[in-house]
Amino acid sequence: MQFISVFDMLKVGVGPSSSHTLGPWRAAQQWITRIKETNLFDSIDGIKIDLYGSLSLTGKGHATDFAILLGLSGTDPEYIPIADIDTIINQIKSNKKLHFNNEKEINFSIENVVFNKDFLPFHSNGLTFRGFSKGKEISTETYYSIGGGFIVKETDSLSEEIAITKQNFPFPINRAVQLEEYCENENLLISDIVLNNELELRSKEEIDIELKRIWDTMLECMYIGCHTEGKLPGGLNVKRRAFDSHKKLIKDGKYTNANEWISAIRNSEVKFREILKWVSCFALSTNEVNASLGRVVTAPTNGSAGVIPAVLMYYLVIENHEADFEHIKKFLLTAGEIGSIFKKNATISAAMGGCQAEIGVSSAMAAAALTELLDGTPAQCLVAAEIAMEHHLGLTCDPIGGLVQVPCIERNAMGAIKAINAAELALETNPKESLVPLDKVIDTMWETAKDMNRNYKETSEGGLAVTVRIVDC
């Protein structure tokens, strides 16, 4: 099994979906790298892209075609100015030209992205890039977007990845039981174990810089979402709710930026019902930004991007007003490791496992991280993750119109509240008396995913997507 870094689990990108937007975007970039390596780039004068399975069935609602065009245009999802997205797409549509990798113009029509409903056998999210020269197909590459922005080819071998061994890392981790044993034997927190592994790849300064960038992106996302009104794009006419909710909650708070905003919330009198509203507001704001092709952090996916920032923000503004970057760092390190264990042993892709694989995993990540900050033991952190996932088992993915809006946005609020509740339950639990280990609930989630009907795995062919159709909205 390969090593999965915290920075693999928490990636900066553009919404609305890590598997349907960020993944295909990255695949386009990888294809360009491939044809440059094989000296085919200069010869290609035509391109066609075939989408399969879930990428095809919900690709329109997830802006998969736009993401591919942006990737082929040479832009990067981490750094592209959000305002440039519509400009680039509209130019391609109107001019029927693609500025390929920002190097040369080729004829291109939006219809060159073909939505095929059939599934490729290897994975639900398949896409094939075809490059032509004077009408002859000279490059054919198929990629699979496996969730969280991760991309693989069917022929990929993990032998080239960094192996999880004692030679490569001080604490090789595949299962939760190993993580717990390290913590007990070394008398360290989960975040300490994770940091020691990350230090094999990056300096402490590099880790801090990147974690701060991740948190700053999350904070900016919540801030933008709370201060943006109107309706979300896509045709469902979903009203942004974070704006009105925030306006009622902040009352007379004075601030000019996101950090002052945190202070304004801390200084307000917050009662129990308002705490629930604030947590929901943080989650809703993030996923409203995600739904409008804004910049978010996959945590572990774009569709579940609101849970972790909402729970971390809860800690900062409600639980500990003295919290600083070290607390944020511990939270993100712990959350990232829990997510990687789920990815190694199950899935974080709704196309493979339904929404339990996205909201369920993000809730488990947040629950464990919050428990550590609330002085829980490593064993209690794992209990918290187990509780959070246990109560998301079987959750389907049935987005109306293939859009990451209904029920996705609200589910982030529910996942955040469940994470906080799971942490509180875990803190009152003796881990030795817990009947369900985290590894067992992860195994159960994967078995549930395999048994789940395909219609409930991000295809919009079952559940709410069928009973409430976009034409009825």
C-alpha positions as a Markdown table, in Angstrom:
| # | Residue | x | y | z |
|---|---|---|---|---|
| 1 | Met | 0.0 | 0.0 | 0.0 |
| 2 | Gln | 1.3 | 3.4 | -0.9 |
| 3 | Phe | 1.8 | 6.3 | 1.5 |
| 4 | Ile | -1.0 | 8.8 | 1.4 |
| 5 | Ser | 0.0 | 12.2 | 2.8 |
| 6 | Val | -2.2 | 14.6 | 4.6 |
| 7 | Phe | -1.7 | 16.9 | 1.6 |
| 8 | Asp | -3.1 | 14.2 | -0.6 |
| 9 | Met | -6.3 | 14.2 | 1.4 |
| 10 | Leu | -6.6 | 17.9 | 1.8 |
| 11 | Lys | -6.1 | 19.5 | -1.6 |
| 12 | Val | -6.9 | 23.0 | -2.8 |
| 13 | Gly | -9.0 | 23.0 | -5.9 |
| 14 | Val | -12.1 | 24.3 | -7.7 |
| 15 | Gly | -15.6 | 23.0 | -7.1 |
| 16 | Pro | -18.1 | 21.5 | -7.4 |
| 17 | Ser | -16.7 | 18.0 | -7.3 |
| 18 | Ser | -13.3 | 16.4 | -6.6 |
| 19 | Ser | -14.0 | 13.3 | -8.6 |
| 20 | His | -16.0 | 15.0 | -11.4 |
| 21 | Thr | -14.2 | 18.3 | -11.6 |
| 22 | Leu | -10.8 | 18.3 | -10.0 |
| 23 | Gly | -10.0 | 14.7 | -11.1 |
| 24 | Pro | -10.8 | 15.2 | -14.8 |
| 25 | Trp | -9.0 | 18.6 | -14.7 |
| 26 | Arg | -5.9 | 16.8 | -13.4 |
| 27 | Ala | -6.3 | 14.0 | -15.9 |
| 28 | Ala | -6.2 | 16.6 | -18.8 |
| 29 | Gln | -3.0 | 17.9 | -17.3 |
| 30 | Gln | -1.5 | 14.4 | -17.1 |
| 31 | Trp | -2.5 | 13.6 | -20.7 |
| 32 | Ile | -0.7 | 16.8 | -21.9 |
| 33 | Thr | 2.4 | 15.7 | -19.9 |
| 34 | Arg | 2.1 | 12.2 | -21.5 |
| 35 | Ile | 1.9 | 13.5 | -25.1 |
| 36 | Lys | 4.8 | 15.9 | -24.5 |
| 37 | Glu | 6.9 | 13.0 | -23.3 |
| 38 | Thr | 6.1 | 11.0 | -26.4 |
| 39 | Asn | 6.6 | 14.0 | -28.7 |
| 40 | Leu | 3.0 | 14.0 | -29.9 |
| 41 | Phe | 1.9 | 17.4 | -28.6 |
| 42 | Asp | 3.1 | 19.4 | -31.6 |
| 43 | Ser | 1.4 | 17.1 | -34.1 |
| 44 | Ile | -2.1 | 17.1 | -32.4 |
| 45 | Asp | -4.6 | 19.3 | -34.2 |
| 46 | Gly | -7.8 | 17.8 | -32.9 |
| 47 | Ile | -9.1 | 16.4 | -29.6 |
| 48 | Lys | -12.1 | 14.3 | -28.5 |
| 49 | Ile | -12.9 | 13.3 | -24.9 |
| 50 | Asp | -15.2 | 10.4 | -24.0 |
| 51 | Leu | -16.8 | 10.3 | -20.5 |
| 52 | Tyr | -18.1 | 7.1 | -19.1 |
| 53 | Gly | -20.3 | 5.9 | -16.2 |
| 54 | Ser | -20.9 | 8.3 | -13.3 |
| 55 | Leu | -18.7 | 11.0 | -15.0 |
| 56 | Ser | -21.1 | 10.9 | -17.9 |
| 57 | Leu | -24.4 | 10.6 | -16.0 |
| 58 | Thr | -23.8 | 13.5 | -13.7 |
| 59 | Gly | -21.0 | 15.2 | -15.5 |
| 60 | Lys | -23.1 | 18.2 | -16.8 |
| 61 | Gly | -24.2 | 19.0 | -13.3 |
| 62 | His | -20.7 | 18.7 | -12.0 |
| 63 | Ala | -19.1 | 20.8 | -14.7 |
| 64 | Thr | -16.9 | 17.9 | -15.8 |
| 65 | Asp | -16.8 | 19.2 | -19.4 |
| 66 | Phe | -15.7 | 22.7 | -18.2 |
| 67 | Ala | -13.0 | 21.2 | -16.0 |
| 68 | Ile | -11.6 | 19.2 | -18.8 |
| 69 | Leu | -11.5 | 22.3 | -21.1 |
| 70 | Leu | -9.8 | 24.3 | -18.3 |
| 71 | Gly | -7.2 | 21.5 | -17.9 |
| 72 | Leu | -6.6 | 21.3 | -21.7 |
| 73 | Ser | -6.2 | 25.1 | -21.7 |
| 74 | Gly | -3.1 | 24.9 | -19.4 |
| 75 | Thr | -4.7 | 26.3 | -16.2 |
| 76 | Asp | -4.2 | 24.8 | -12.7 |
| 77 | Pro | -7.2 | 24.4 | -10.3 |
| 78 | Glu | -5.1 | 25.5 | -7.3 |
| 79 | Tyr | -4.2 | 28.9 | -8.7 |
| 80 | Ile | -6.5 | 29.9 | -11.6 |
| 81 | Pro | -8.3 | 33.2 | -10.8 |
| 82 | Ile | -11.9 | 32.1 | -10.3 |
| 83 | Ala | -13.1 | 35.1 | -12.4 |
| 84 | Asp | -11.1 | 33.6 | -15.4 |
| 85 | Ile | -13.2 | 30.4 | -15.5 |
| 86 | Asp | -16.2 | 31.8 | -17.3 |
| 87 | Thr | -14.1 | 33.9 | -19.6 |
| 88 | Ile | -12.1 | 30.9 | -20.8 |
| 89 | Ile | -15.1 | 28.6 | -21.2 |
| 90 | Asn | -17.1 | 31.3 | -23.1 |
| 91 | Gln | -14.2 | 32.0 | -25.5 |
| 92 | Ile | -14.0 | 28.3 | -26.4 |
| 93 | Lys | -17.7 | 28.1 | -26.9 |
| 94 | Ser | -17.9 | 31.2 | -29.1 |
| 95 | Asn | -14.7 | 30.9 | -31.0 |
| 96 | Lys | -14.7 | 27.1 | -31.3 |
| 97 | Lys | -11.0 | 27.3 | -30.6 |
| 98 | Leu | -9.0 | 25.8 | -27.8 |
| 99 | His | -5.7 | 27.4 | -26.7 |
| 100 | Phe | -4.1 | 24.0 | -26.1 |
| 101 | Asn | -2.0 | 24.1 | -22.9 |
| 102 | Asn | -1.8 | 27.9 | -23.5 |
| 103 | Glu | 0.7 | 27.1 | -26.3 |
| 104 | Lys | -1.2 | 26.8 | -29.6 |
| 105 | Glu | -4.7 | 27.2 | -31.0 |
| 106 | Ile | -6.6 | 24.2 | -32.4 |
| 107 | Asn | -10.2 | 23.8 | -33.6 |
| 108 | Phe | -12.4 | 22.6 | -30.9 |
| 109 | Ser | -16.2 | 22.4 | -30.1 |
| 110 | Ile | -17.8 | 21.8 | -26.8 |
| 111 | Glu | -19.5 | 18.8 | -28.4 |
| 112 | Asn | -16.1 | 17.2 | -28.6 |
| 113 | Val | -16.7 | 16.2 | -25.0 |
| 114 | Val | -19.0 | 13.1 | -25.4 |
| 115 | Phe | -21.2 | 11.8 | -22.6 |
| 116 | Asn | -21.4 | 8.0 | -22.9 |
| 117 | Lys | -23.7 | 6.4 | -20.4 |
| 118 | Asp | -22.0 | 3.0 | -20.4 |
| 119 | Phe | -19.6 | 2.1 | -17.6 |
| 120 | Leu | -16.0 | 1.0 | -18.1 |
| 121 | Pro | -15.2 | -2.2 | -16.1 |
| 122 | Phe | -12.3 | -0.8 | -14.1 |
| 123 | His | -14.0 | 2.1 | -12.3 |
| 124 | Ser | -17.3 | 4.1 | -12.4 |
| 125 | Asn | -15.5 | 7.3 | -13.3 |
| 126 | Gly | -13.7 | 6.8 | -16.6 |
| 127 | Leu | -12.6 | 9.3 | -19.3 |
| 128 | Thr | -10.6 | 8.8 | -22.5 |
| 129 | Phe | -8.6 | 11.5 | -24.3 |
| 130 | Arg | -8.1 | 11.1 | -28.0 |
| 131 | Gly | -5.6 | 13.1 | -29.9 |
| 132 | Phe | -5.8 | 13.5 | -33.7 |
| 133 | Ser | -3.3 | 14.6 | -36.4 |
| 134 | Lys | -4.8 | 15.3 | -39.8 |
| 135 | Gly | -7.8 | 13.1 | -39.0 |
| 136 | Lys | -5.8 | 10.2 | -37.7 |
| 137 | Glu | -5.9 | 9.2 | -34.1 |
| 138 | Ile | -2.4 | 9.2 | -32.7 |
| 139 | Ser | -3.0 | 9.2 | -28.9 |
| 140 | Thr | -5.5 | 7.4 | -26.8 |
| 141 | Glu | -5.2 | 7.5 | -23.0 |
| 142 | Thr | -7.9 | 6.4 | -20.5 |
| 143 | Tyr | -7.9 | 7.8 | -16.9 |
| 144 | Tyr | -10.0 | 7.1 | -13.9 |
| 145 | Ser | -11.1 | 9.7 | -11.3 |
| 146 | Ile | -11.3 | 7.6 | -8.1 |
| 147 | Gly | -12.4 | 10.3 | -5.6 |
| 148 | Gly | -10.8 | 13.2 | -3.8 |
| 149 | Gly | -9.0 | 14.4 | -7.0 |
| 150 | Phe | -7.0 | 11.2 | -7.2 |
| 151 | Ile | -6.3 | 10.0 | -10.8 |
| 152 | Val | -5.1 | 6.5 | -11.9 |
| 153 | Lys | -4.7 | 4.5 | -15.1 |
| 154 | Glu | -5.6 | 0.9 | -15.3 |
| 155 | Thr | -2.0 | 0.0 | -15.9 |
| 156 | Asp | -0.7 | 2.0 | -13.0 |
| 157 | Ser | 1.5 | 0.1 | -10.5 |
| 158 | Leu | 1.9 | 1.0 | -6.9 |
| 159 | Ser | 5.5 | -0.3 | -7.0 |
| 160 | Glu | 6.6 | 3.2 | -8.0 |
| 161 | Glu | 4.8 | 4.8 | -5.1 |
| 162 | Ile | 6.4 | 5.4 | -1.7 |
| 163 | Ala | 5.9 | 2.2 | 0.2 |
| 164 | Ile | 4.6 | 2.2 | 3.8 |
| 165 | Thr | 7.6 | 0.6 | 5.4 |
| 166 | Lys | 9.7 | 1.1 | 8.5 |
| 167 | Gln | 12.6 | 1.9 | 6.2 |
| 168 | Asn | 10.7 | 4.8 | 4.6 |
| 169 | Phe | 8.6 | 6.1 | 7.5 |
| 170 | Pro | 9.0 | 5.9 | 11.3 |
| 171 | Phe | 5.3 | 4.9 | 11.7 |
| 172 | Pro | 4.0 | 3.0 | 8.7 |
| 173 | Ile | 0.2 | 3.0 | 8.9 |
| 174 | Asn | -2.4 | 1.0 | 7.0 |
| 175 | Arg | -5.1 | 0.3 | 9.6 |
| 176 | Ala | -6.4 | 2.2 | 12.6 |
| 177 | Val | -5.2 | -0.4 | 15.0 |
| 178 | Gln | -1.6 | 0.3 | 14.0 |
| 179 | Leu | -2.0 | 4.0 | 14.6 |
| 180 | Glu | -3.4 | 3.3 | 18.1 |
| 181 | Glu | -0.5 | 1.0 | 18.9 |
| 182 | Tyr | 2.0 | 3.6 | 17.9 |
| 183 | Cys | 0.3 | 6.2 | 20.0 |
| 184 | Glu | 0.3 | 3.9 | 23.0 |
| 185 | Asn | 3.9 | 2.6 | 22.6 |
| 186 | Glu | 5.4 | 6.1 | 22.0 |
| 187 | Asn | 3.0 | 8.0 | 24.3 |
| 188 | Leu | 2.2 | 10.4 | 21.4 |
| 189 | Leu | -0.9 | 12.0 | 20.0 |
| 190 | Ile | -2.2 | 11.0 | 16.6 |
| 191 | Ser | -1.1 | 14.4 | 15.2 |
| 192 | Asp | 2.4 | 13.7 | 16.5 |
| 193 | Ile | 2.6 | 10.4 | 14.7 |
| 194 | Val | 1.4 | 11.9 | 11.5 |
| 195 | Leu | 3.8 | 14.8 | 11.7 |
| 196 | Asn | 6.7 | 12.4 | 12.2 |
| 197 | Asn | 5.8 | 10.6 | 9.0 |
| 198 | Glu | 5.3 | 13.9 | 7.0 |
| 199 | Leu | 8.7 | 15.1 | 8.1 |
| 200 | Glu | 10.2 | 12.3 | 6.0 |
| 201 | Leu | 9.0 | 14.1 | 2.9 |
| 202 | Arg | 9.0 | 17.8 | 3.9 |
| 203 | Ser | 10.6 | 20.2 | 6.4 |
| 204 | Lys | 8.6 | 21.5 | 9.4 |
| 205 | Glu | 8.6 | 24.9 | 7.7 |
| 206 | Glu | 7.2 | 23.5 | 4.5 |
| 207 | Ile | 4.5 | 21.5 | 6.4 |
| 208 | Asp | 3.5 | 24.6 | 8.3 |
| 209 | Ile | 3.3 | 26.8 | 5.2 |
| 210 | Glu | 1.1 | 24.2 | 3.4 |
| 211 | Leu | -1.2 | 23.6 | 6.3 |
| 212 | Lys | -1.6 | 27.3 | 6.8 |
| 213 | Arg | -2.5 | 27.7 | 3.1 |
| 214 | Ile | -5.1 | 24.9 | 3.4 |
| 215 | Trp | -6.6 | 26.6 | 6.5 |
| 216 | Asp | -6.5 | 30.1 | 4.8 |
| 217 | Thr | -8.4 | 28.6 | 1.8 |
| 218 | Met | -11.0 | 27.0 | 4.1 |
| 219 | Leu | -11.4 | 30.3 | 6.1 |
| 220 | Glu | -11.7 | 32.4 | 2.9 |
| 221 | Cys | -14.2 | 30.0 | 1.5 |
| 222 | Met | -16.5 | 30.3 | 4.6 |
| 223 | Tyr | -16.0 | 34.1 | 4.6 |
| 224 | Ile | -17.0 | 34.4 | 1.0 |
| 225 | Gly | -20.0 | 32.0 | 1.4 |
| 226 | Cys | -21.3 | 34.0 | 4.4 |
| 227 | His | -21.1 | 37.3 | 2.5 |
| 228 | Thr | -22.5 | 36.2 | -0.9 |
| 229 | Glu | -26.2 | 36.3 | -1.6 |
| 230 | Gly | -28.3 | 35.2 | -4.6 |
| 231 | Lys | -29.0 | 31.9 | -6.2 |
| 232 | Leu | -26.6 | 29.1 | -7.1 |
| 233 | Pro | -26.0 | 28.3 | -10.8 |
| 234 | Gly | -27.3 | 25.1 | -12.5 |
| 235 | Gly | -31.0 | 25.5 | -13.0 |
| 236 | Leu | -32.4 | 24.4 | -9.6 |
| 237 | Asn | -32.7 | 28.0 | -8.5 |
| 238 | Val | -31.4 | 27.1 | -5.0 |
| 239 | Lys | -31.1 | 30.2 | -2.9 |
| 240 | Arg | -27.9 | 30.7 | -1.0 |
| 241 | Arg | -28.9 | 30.4 | 2.7 |
| 242 | Ala | -25.6 | 31.1 | 4.5 |
| 243 | Phe | -25.9 | 34.8 | 3.8 |
| 244 | Asp | -29.2 | 35.3 | 5.5 |
| 245 | Ser | -28.3 | 32.9 | 8.3 |
| 246 | His | -25.0 | 34.7 | 8.9 |
| 247 | Lys | -26.6 | 38.1 | 8.9 |
| 248 | Lys | -29.0 | 37.1 | 11.7 |
| 249 | Leu | -26.2 | 35.5 | 13.7 |
| 250 | Ile | -23.5 | 38.2 | 13.5 |
| 251 | Lys | -25.8 | 40.9 | 14.6 |
| 252 | Asp | -23.7 | 44.1 | 15.2 |
| 253 | Gly | -20.3 | 42.4 | 14.8 |
| 254 | Lys | -17.6 | 44.7 | 13.4 |
| 255 | Tyr | -14.8 | 43.4 | 11.1 |
| 256 | Thr | -13.0 | 44.1 | 7.8 |
| 257 | Asn | -11.4 | 40.7 | 7.1 |
| 258 | Ala | -11.7 | 37.0 | 7.9 |
| 259 | Asn | -9.5 | 37.0 | 11.0 |
| 260 | Glu | -11.4 | 40.0 | 12.5 |
| 261 | Trp | -14.5 | 38.1 | 11.6 |
| 262 | Ile | -13.4 | 35.2 | 13.9 |
| 263 | Ser | -12.9 | 37.7 | 16.7 |
| 264 | Ala | -16.3 | 39.2 | 16.1 |
| 265 | Ile | -18.0 | 35.8 | 16.4 |
| 266 | Arg | -16.0 | 35.0 | 19.6 |
| 267 | Asn | -17.1 | 38.3 | 21.2 |
| 268 | Ser | -20.8 | 37.6 | 20.6 |
| 269 | Glu | -23.0 | 35.9 | 23.1 |
| 270 | Val | -23.7 | 32.4 | 21.7 |
| 271 | Lys | -26.4 | 30.1 | 23.1 |
| 272 | Phe | -26.9 | 26.5 | 22.3 |
| 273 | Arg | -29.3 | 27.0 | 19.4 |
| 274 | Glu | -27.0 | 29.6 | 17.9 |
| 275 | Ile | -24.1 | 27.2 | 18.1 |
| 276 | Leu | -26.0 | 24.8 | 16.0 |
| 277 | Lys | -26.9 | 27.6 | 13.6 |
| 278 | Trp | -23.3 | 28.8 | 13.4 |
| 279 | Val | -21.9 | 25.3 | 12.6 |
| 280 | Ser | -24.5 | 24.8 | 9.9 |
| 281 | Cys | -23.8 | 28.3 | 8.6 |
| 282 | Phe | -20.1 | 27.5 | 8.3 |
| 283 | Ala | -20.8 | 24.2 | 6.4 |
| 284 | Leu | -23.4 | 25.7 | 4.2 |
| 285 | Ser | -21.2 | 28.7 | 3.2 |
| 286 | Thr | -18.4 | 26.4 | 2.2 |
| 287 | Asn | -20.5 | 24.2 | 0.0 |
| 288 | Glu | -22.4 | 27.1 | -1.6 |
| 289 | Val | -19.0 | 28.4 | -2.7 |
| 290 | Asn | -18.2 | 24.9 | -3.9 |
| 291 | Ala | -21.4 | 24.6 | -5.9 |
| 292 | Ser | -20.7 | 27.9 | -7.7 |
| 293 | Leu | -17.2 | 26.7 | -9.0 |
| 294 | Gly | -15.4 | 28.5 | -6.2 |
| 295 | Arg | -12.1 | 27.5 | -4.6 |
| 296 | Val | -12.3 | 24.9 | -1.8 |
| 297 | Val | -10.3 | 22.3 | -0.1 |
| 298 | Thr | -11.1 | 18.6 | -0.7 |
| 299 | Ala | -11.8 | 17.3 | 2.8 |
| 300 | Pro | -11.6 | 14.5 | 1.6 |
| 301 | Thr | -13.8 | 15.5 | -1.4 |
| 302 | Asn | -15.3 | 18.7 | -2.7 |
| 303 | Gly | -18.8 | 17.5 | -2.1 |
| 304 | Ser | -17.9 | 17.1 | 1.6 |
| 305 | Ala | -15.7 | 20.1 | 1.8 |
| 306 | Gly | -17.8 | 21.9 | 4.4 |
| 307 | Val | -17.6 | 19.5 | 7.3 |
| 308 | Ile | -14.0 | 19.8 | 8.5 |
| 309 | Pro | -13.8 | 23.7 | 8.2 |
| 310 | Ala | -17.1 | 24.0 | 10.0 |
| 311 | Val | -16.0 | 21.7 | 12.9 |
| 312 | Leu | -12.6 | 23.4 | 13.2 |
| 313 | Met | -14.2 | 26.8 | 13.1 |
| 314 | Tyr | -16.6 | 25.6 | 15.9 |
| 315 | Tyr | -13.5 | 24.8 | 18.0 |
| 316 | Leu | -11.9 | 28.2 | 17.3 |
| 317 | Val | -14.9 | 30.4 | 18.0 |
| 318 | Ile | -16.8 | 28.4 | 20.6 |
| 319 | Glu | -14.6 | 26.0 | 22.5 |
| 320 | Asn | -11.2 | 27.7 | 22.7 |
| 321 | His | -10.8 | 31.5 | 22.1 |
| 322 | Glu | -7.1 | 31.1 | 22.8 |
| 323 | Ala | -6.6 | 28.6 | 20.0 |
| 324 | Asp | -3.8 | 29.3 | 17.6 |
| 325 | Phe | -2.1 | 27.8 | 14.5 |
| 326 | Glu | -0.7 | 24.9 | 16.5 |
| 327 | His | -4.3 | 23.8 | 17.3 |
| 328 | Ile | -5.3 | 24.1 | 13.6 |
| 329 | Lys | -2.2 | 22.1 | 12.6 |
| 330 | Lys | -3.0 | 19.3 | 15.0 |
| 331 | Phe | -6.6 | 19.2 | 13.8 |
| 332 | Leu | -5.7 | 19.0 | 10.1 |
| 333 | Leu | -3.0 | 16.4 | 10.6 |
| 334 | Thr | -5.3 | 14.1 | 12.6 |
| 335 | Ala | -8.2 | 14.6 | 10.2 |
| 336 | Gly | -5.9 | 13.8 | 7.2 |
| 337 | Glu | -4.6 | 10.6 | 8.6 |
| 338 | Ile | -8.1 | 9.3 | 9.4 |
| 339 | Gly | -9.2 | 10.1 | 5.9 |
| 340 | Ser | -6.2 | 8.2 | 4.4 |
| 341 | Ile | -7.1 | 5.1 | 6.4 |
| 342 | Phe | -10.5 | 5.1 | 4.9 |
| 343 | Lys | -9.1 | 5.6 | 1.4 |
| 344 | Lys | -6.6 | 2.7 | 1.8 |
| 345 | Asn | -9.2 | 0.3 | 3.1 |
| 346 | Ala | -12.5 | 1.4 | 1.5 |
| 347 | Thr | -13.2 | 4.4 | -0.7 |
| 348 | Ile | -13.8 | 8.2 | -0.6 |
| 349 | Ser | -15.7 | 8.2 | -3.9 |
| 350 | Ala | -19.5 | 8.6 | -4.0 |
| 351 | Ala | -19.4 | 6.9 | -7.4 |
| 352 | Met | -18.0 | 3.8 | -5.7 |
| 353 | Gly | -19.6 | 4.0 | -2.2 |
| 354 | Gly | -22.4 | 6.5 | -2.1 |
| 355 | Cys | -22.4 | 9.6 | 0.1 |
| 356 | Gln | -21.3 | 7.5 | 3.1 |
| 357 | Ala | -17.9 | 7.6 | 1.4 |
| 358 | Glu | -17.8 | 11.4 | 1.3 |
| 359 | Ile | -19.9 | 13.0 | 4.1 |
| 360 | Gly | -19.5 | 9.9 | 6.3 |
| 361 | Val | -15.7 | 9.9 | 5.9 |
| 362 | Ser | -15.4 | 13.7 | 6.4 |
| 363 | Ser | -17.5 | 13.5 | 9.6 |
| 364 | Ala | -15.3 | 10.7 | 10.9 |
| 365 | Met | -12.2 | 12.8 | 10.1 |
| 366 | Ala | -13.6 | 15.9 | 11.8 |
| 367 | Ala | -14.8 | 13.9 | 14.9 |
| 368 | Ala | -11.4 | 12.4 | 15.5 |
| 369 | Ala | -9.6 | 15.7 | 15.1 |
| 370 | Leu | -12.0 | 17.6 | 17.4 |
| 371 | Thr | -11.6 | 14.9 | 20.0 |
| 372 | Glu | -7.8 | 15.3 | 20.1 |
| 373 | Leu | -8.2 | 19.1 | 20.5 |
| 374 | Leu | -10.7 | 18.5 | 23.4 |
| 375 | Asp | -8.0 | 16.5 | 25.2 |
| 376 | Gly | -9.3 | 13.1 | 24.2 |
| 377 | Thr | -6.9 | 10.1 | 24.1 |
| 378 | Pro | -5.8 | 8.7 | 20.7 |
| 379 | Ala | -8.1 | 5.7 | 21.4 |
| 380 | Gln | -11.0 | 8.1 | 22.1 |
| 381 | Cys | -10.2 | 9.9 | 18.8 |
| 382 | Leu | -10.6 | 6.6 | 16.9 |
| 383 | Val | -13.9 | 5.9 | 18.8 |
| 384 | Ala | -15.2 | 9.3 | 17.7 |
| 385 | Ala | -14.3 | 8.5 | 14.1 |
| 386 | Glu | -16.1 | 5.1 | 14.4 |
| 387 | Ile | -19.2 | 6.7 | 15.9 |
| 388 | Ala | -19.4 | 9.3 | 13.2 |
| 389 | Met | -19.1 | 6.8 | 10.3 |
| 390 | Glu | -21.4 | 4.2 | 12.0 |
| 391 | His | -24.2 | 6.7 | 11.8 |
| 392 | His | -23.6 | 7.4 | 8.1 |
| 393 | Leu | -23.5 | 3.8 | 6.9 |
| 394 | Gly | -25.7 | 3.2 | 3.9 |
| 395 | Leu | -26.0 | 6.9 | 3.0 |
| 396 | Thr | -26.7 | 7.1 | -0.7 |
| 397 | Cys | -25.6 | 9.7 | -3.3 |
| 398 | Asp | -28.6 | 10.9 | -5.3 |
| 399 | Pro | -28.0 | 14.6 | -6.4 |
| 400 | Ile | -30.9 | 16.2 | -8.1 |
| 401 | Gly | -30.0 | 17.1 | -11.7 |
| 402 | Gly | -26.5 | 15.8 | -11.0 |
| 403 | Leu | -25.7 | 19.1 | -9.2 |
| 404 | Val | -23.7 | 19.2 | -5.9 |
| 405 | Gln | -26.5 | 21.1 | -4.3 |
| 406 | Val | -29.5 | 19.1 | -3.1 |
| 407 | Pro | -29.2 | 17.2 | -0.8 |
| 408 | Cys | -25.4 | 17.7 | -0.8 |
| 409 | Ile | -25.1 | 21.1 | 0.8 |
| 410 | Glu | -27.3 | 20.3 | 3.8 |
| 411 | Arg | -25.6 | 17.0 | 4.3 |
| 412 | Asn | -22.4 | 18.9 | 5.1 |
| 413 | Ala | -24.2 | 20.7 | 7.9 |
| 414 | Met | -25.6 | 17.4 | 9.2 |
| 415 | Gly | -22.1 | 15.8 | 9.0 |
| 416 | Ala | -20.5 | 18.6 | 11.0 |
| 417 | Ile | -23.1 | 18.4 | 13.7 |
| 418 | Lys | -22.7 | 14.6 | 13.9 |
| 419 | Ala | -19.0 | 15.0 | 14.1 |
| 420 | Ile | -19.3 | 17.3 | 17.2 |
| 421 | Asn | -21.8 | 14.9 | 18.7 |
| 422 | Ala | -19.5 | 11.9 | 18.0 |
| 423 | Ala | -16.6 | 13.7 | 19.7 |
| 424 | Glu | -18.6 | 14.4 | 22.8 |
| 425 | Leu | -19.8 | 10.8 | 23.0 |
| 426 | Ala | -16.3 | 9.5 | 22.5 |
| 427 | Leu | -15.0 | 11.7 | 25.3 |
| 428 | Glu | -17.4 | 10.0 | 27.7 |
| 429 | Thr | -16.5 | 6.5 | 26.4 |
| 430 | Asn | -14.0 | 4.0 | 27.7 |
| 431 | Pro | -12.4 | 2.8 | 24.5 |
| 432 | Lys | -11.8 | -0.7 | 26.0 |
| 433 | Glu | -15.6 | -1.0 | 26.3 |
| 434 | Ser | -16.3 | 0.1 | 22.8 |
| 435 | Leu | -17.8 | -2.8 | 20.8 |
| 436 | Val | -17.0 | -1.6 | 17.3 |
| 437 | Pro | -13.4 | -0.8 | 16.4 |
| 438 | Leu | -12.8 | 1.8 | 13.7 |
| 439 | Asp | -11.3 | -0.8 | 11.3 |
| 440 | Lys | -14.4 | -2.9 | 11.5 |
| 441 | Val | -16.7 | 0.1 | 10.6 |
| 442 | Ile | -14.4 | 0.9 | 7.7 |
| 443 | Asp | -14.7 | -2.7 | 6.5 |
| 444 | Thr | -18.4 | -2.5 | 6.9 |
| 445 | Met | -18.6 | 0.7 | 4.9 |
| 446 | Trp | -16.7 | -0.9 | 2.1 |
| 447 | Glu | -19.0 | -4.0 | 2.1 |
| 448 | Thr | -22.0 | -1.7 | 2.1 |
| 449 | Ala | -20.6 | 0.2 | -0.8 |
| 450 | Lys | -20.2 | -3.0 | -2.8 |
| 451 | Asp | -23.7 | -4.1 | -2.0 |
| 452 | Met | -25.3 | -0.7 | -2.8 |
| 453 | Asn | -27.3 | -0.5 | -6.0 |
| 454 | Arg | -25.5 | 1.4 | -8.7 |
| 455 | Asn | -28.4 | 3.9 | -9.0 |
| 456 | Tyr | -27.5 | 5.3 | -5.6 |
| 457 | Lys | -23.9 | 5.9 | -6.4 |
| 458 | Glu | -23.7 | 9.4 | -7.9 |
| 459 | Thr | -25.6 | 8.6 | -11.1 |
| 460 | Ser | -28.8 | 10.6 | -10.5 |
| 461 | Glu | -30.8 | 7.5 | -11.5 |
| 462 | Gly | -32.3 | 6.8 | -8.1 |
| 463 | Gly | -33.5 | 8.4 | -4.9 |
| 464 | Leu | -34.2 | 12.2 | -4.7 |
| 465 | Ala | -32.8 | 12.6 | -8.2 |
| 466 | Val | -35.7 | 10.6 | -9.6 |
| 467 | Thr | -38.5 | 11.5 | -7.3 |
| 468 | Val | -37.7 | 15.3 | -7.6 |
| 469 | Arg | -36.5 | 16.0 | -11.1 |
| 470 | Ile | -34.8 | 19.2 | -12.2 |
| 471 | Val | -37.7 | 20.0 | -14.5 |
| 472 | Asp | -40.1 | 20.0 | -11.5 |
| 473 | Cys | -38.0 | 22.7 | -9.7 |
